[in-house]
């Protein structure tokens, strides 16, 4: 099964997450199929905190990829910011 989830990056106490499409059996920060966005939880007001490629998200959902609950929440946040 293919999932859309977060892969952690950044340094200790400075998290940064990539939104990736990966096989469910791979490790959280391991191999992924495609990077479709990012999430920076500690972004300041001047910085972009979340970006998702909507066309790629739509494609992966159309072929059966399931988003994790956290990614579902972030998709909602991104939609609110875009509107």
C-alpha positions, 0 to 999 in steps of 0.5 A: 500500500502507498501512503502519504506521510511525513518524513522528519529532517532538520536538527535536534530541536529544529524539526522540518518535515517533508511530505512524501509518498512512500510504501507503507512498509518502509521506515519513516525517514527511509526510501520514498517514491516522491516528495510532494511538499514540506511542513515547517512547524517552527516557521516565523510569520515571514517564512512559508510554513507549509507547501503541498503540490496539489496536482501531485496530491490529487494524482496520488489520491486518485491511484489509491494512496492513503494520507496519514491523519497528520497529513490530512490535517495539514492538507486542510490547513494548506487549503485554508491558507490558499483560500 
